[in-house]
Amino acid sequence: MGAFVFAAQMINFPVGIGTSGHLVGGALLACTLGPAAACVVMSAILAIQALVFQDGGILALGPNVINMAIVGVLAGTCHITCGDAPARAARPSSPAARSPWRSARCWRSPNC
């Protein structure tokens, strides 16, 4: 899973003039490996990117680890732990509006 996130993070896409974005796989790693292992794997991915590929740089490694490896993993873990309580409260009432909501909910969790 770490190799997949590493490869996916290397793909950049343009966001605006002179800027680009990329996938941050902290939530995906938290979902599959758990929060502690996800933080370690994400930190290793960021270190390899900074040291080997010079993507982000050594000076930005600390903030990148905090933002992507710790906060990103904790945000993914919080979403997994808290479930869909806010989504349950905002459930649409009409059957036509309920279908997309239900498909998005089923895509997110195996317990529809």
C-alpha contacts under 8 A as a table, 3 or more apart, distances in Angstrom:
res1	aa1	res2	aa2	distance
1	M	4	F	5.16
1	M	5	V	6.35
1	M	29	L	7.10
1	M	32	T	7.98
2	G	5	V	5.17
2	G	6	F	6.02
2	G	29	L	7.42
2	G	41	V	6.31
2	G	42	M	7.54
2	G	45	I	7.46
3	A	6	F	4.94
3	A	7	A	6.16
4	F	7	A	5.21
4	F	8	A	6.05
5	V	8	A	4.99
5	V	9	Q	5.96
5	V	24	V	7.70
5	V	25	G	5.56
5	V	29	L	7.97
6	F	9	Q	5.29
6	F	10	M	6.54
6	F	45	I	5.98
7	A	10	M	5.30
7	A	11	I	7.14
8	A	11	I	5.63
8	A	22	H	7.83
8	A	23	L	6.37
9	Q	12	N	7.31
9	Q	22	H	5.63
9	Q	23	L	5.10
9	Q	24	V	6.27
9	Q	25	G	7.45
10	M	22	H	7.20
11	I	22	H	6.14
11	I	23	L	7.63
12	N	20	S	6.09
12	N	21	G	5.50
12	N	22	H	4.78
12	N	23	L	7.89
13	F	20	S	5.39
13	F	21	G	5.44
13	F	22	H	6.30
14	P	17	I	7.69
14	P	18	G	7.94
14	P	19	T	6.18
14	P	20	S	4.24
14	P	21	G	6.30
15	V	19	T	5.73
15	V	20	S	4.89
15	V	21	G	6.13
16	G	19	T	5.34
16	G	20	S	6.84
24	V	27	A	7.86
24	V	68	M	6.72
24	V	72	G	7.74
25	G	28	L	5.17
25	G	29	L	6.12
25	G	42	M	7.84
26	G	29	L	5.16
26	G	30	A	6.05
26	G	38	A	6.68
26	G	39	C	7.60
26	G	42	M	6.61
26	G	68	M	6.43
26	G	69	A	6.12
26	G	72	G	5.12
26	G	73	V	4.53
26	G	76	G	6.88
27	A	30	A	4.94
27	A	31	C	6.09
27	A	72	G	6.18
27	A	73	V	5.12
27	A	74	L	7.71
27	A	75	A	6.93
27	A	76	G	4.02
27	A	77	T	6.78
28	L	31	C	5.12
28	L	32	T	6.35
28	L	76	G	7.36
29	L	32	T	5.18
29	L	33	L	5.54
29	L	34	G	7.01
29	L	35	P	7.73
29	L	38	A	5.09
29	L	42	M	7.89
29	L	73	V	7.40
30	A	33	L	5.43
30	A	34	G	4.57
30	A	35	P	4.81
30	A	36	A	8.00
30	A	37	A	7.71
30	A	38	A	5.17
30	A	39	C	7.95
30	A	73	V	5.64
30	A	74	L	7.86
30	A	76	G	6.23
30	A	77	T	5.94
31	C	34	G	5.99
31	C	35	P	7.83
31	C	76	G	7.15
31	C	77	T	6.96
31	C	80	I	7.16
33	L	37	A	5.89
33	L	38	A	5.84
34	G	37	A	5.79
34	G	38	A	5.92
34	G	77	T	7.81
35	P	38	A	5.02
35	P	39	C	6.17
35	P	73	V	6.20
35	P	74	L	6.92
35	P	77	T	6.45
36	A	39	C	5.34
36	A	40	V	6.58
37	A	40	V	5.14
37	A	41	V	6.10
38	A	41	V	5.12
38	A	42	M	5.85
38	A	69	A	7.47
38	A	73	V	6.68
39	C	42	M	5.18
39	C	43	S	6.02
39	C	69	A	5.05
39	C	70	I	5.93
39	C	73	V	6.49
40	V	43	S	5.15
40	V	44	A	6.22
40	V	69	A	7.68
41	V	44	A	5.08
41	V	45	I	6.17
42	M	45	I	5.01
42	M	46	L	6.20
42	M	65	V	7.69
42	M	68	M	7.45
42	M	69	A	5.09
43	S	46	L	5.12
43	S	47	A	6.10
43	S	65	V	5.82
43	S	69	A	5.72
44	A	47	A	5.03
44	A	48	I	6.15
45	I	48	I	5.26
45	I	49	Q	6.18
46	L	49	Q	5.05
46	L	50	A	6.10
46	L	61	L	7.07
46	L	64	N	7.34
46	L	65	V	6.91
47	A	50	A	5.11
47	A	51	L	5.96
47	A	61	L	6.97
48	I	51	L	5.24
48	I	52	V	5.44
48	I	53	F	7.06
49	Q	52	V	5.69
49	Q	53	F	5.01
49	Q	54	Q	6.11
49	Q	55	D	5.34
49	Q	56	G	7.27
50	A	53	F	5.95
50	A	54	Q	4.62
50	A	55	D	5.02
50	A	56	G	5.53
50	A	57	G	4.79
50	A	58	I	5.77
50	A	61	L	6.81
51	L	54	Q	5.60
51	L	55	D	7.89
51	L	57	G	7.15
51	L	58	I	6.94
54	Q	57	G	5.34
54	Q	58	I	7.96
56	G	60	A	5.94
56	G	61	L	6.90
57	G	60	A	5.53
57	G	61	L	6.36
58	I	61	L	5.03
58	I	62	G	7.92
59	L	62	G	7.05
60	A	63	P	5.60
60	A	64	N	6.00
61	L	64	N	5.02
61	L	65	V	6.03
62	G	65	V	5.21
62	G	66	I	6.31
63	P	66	I	5.04
63	P	67	N	5.96
64	N	67	N	5.13
64	N	68	M	5.63
64	N	69	A	7.30
65	V	68	M	5.43
65	V	69	A	4.82
65	V	70	I	6.47
66	I	69	A	5.81
66	I	70	I	5.08
66	I	71	V	6.18
67	N	70	I	6.11
67	N	71	V	5.17
67	N	72	G	6.28
68	M	71	V	5.93
68	M	72	G	4.81
68	M	73	V	7.13
69	A	72	G	5.77
69	A	73	V	5.83
70	I	73	V	5.33
70	I	74	L	6.05
71	V	74	L	5.08
71	V	75	A	5.97
72	G	75	A	5.13
72	G	76	G	6.24
73	V	76	G	5.11
73	V	77	T	6.03
74	L	77	T	4.86
74	L	78	C	5.92
75	A	78	C	5.10
75	A	79	H	6.28
76	G	79	H	5.18
76	G	80	I	6.28
77	T	80	I	5.04
77	T	81	T	5.96
78	C	81	T	5.04
78	C	82	C	5.76
79	H	82	C	5.34
79	H	83	G	5.93
79	H	84	D	7.70
80	I	83	G	5.37
82	C	85	A	6.82
84	D	87	A	5.08
84	D	88	R	6.11
85	A	88	R	5.09
85	A	89	A	6.44
86	P	89	A	5.20
86	P	90	A	6.41
87	A	90	A	5.12
87	A	91	R	6.21
88	R	91	R	5.30
91	R	98	R	7.32
91	R	101	W	7.52
92	P	95	P	7.86
92	P	97	A	5.93
92	P	98	R	5.46
92	P	101	W	7.58
93	S	97	A	7.21
93	S	98	R	6.77
94	S	97	A	5.43
94	S	98	R	6.14
95	P	98	R	4.92
95	P	99	S	6.59
96	A	99	S	6.00
97	A	100	P	6.41
97	A	101	W	6.92
98	R	101	W	5.11
98	R	102	R	5.97
99	S	102	R	5.14
99	S	103	S	6.22
100	P	103	S	5.12
100	P	104	A	6.14
101	W	104	A	5.28
101	W	105	R	6.18
102	R	105	R	5.00
102	R	106	C	6.09
102	R	112	C	7.75
103	S	106	C	5.07
103	S	107	W	6.07
104	A	107	W	5.10
104	A	108	R	6.31
105	R	108	R	5.15
105	R	109	S	6.35
105	R	112	C	6.82
106	C	109	S	5.32
106	C	110	P	6.12
106	C	111	N	6.97
106	C	112	C	5.09
107	W	110	P	7.26
109	S	112	C	6.70
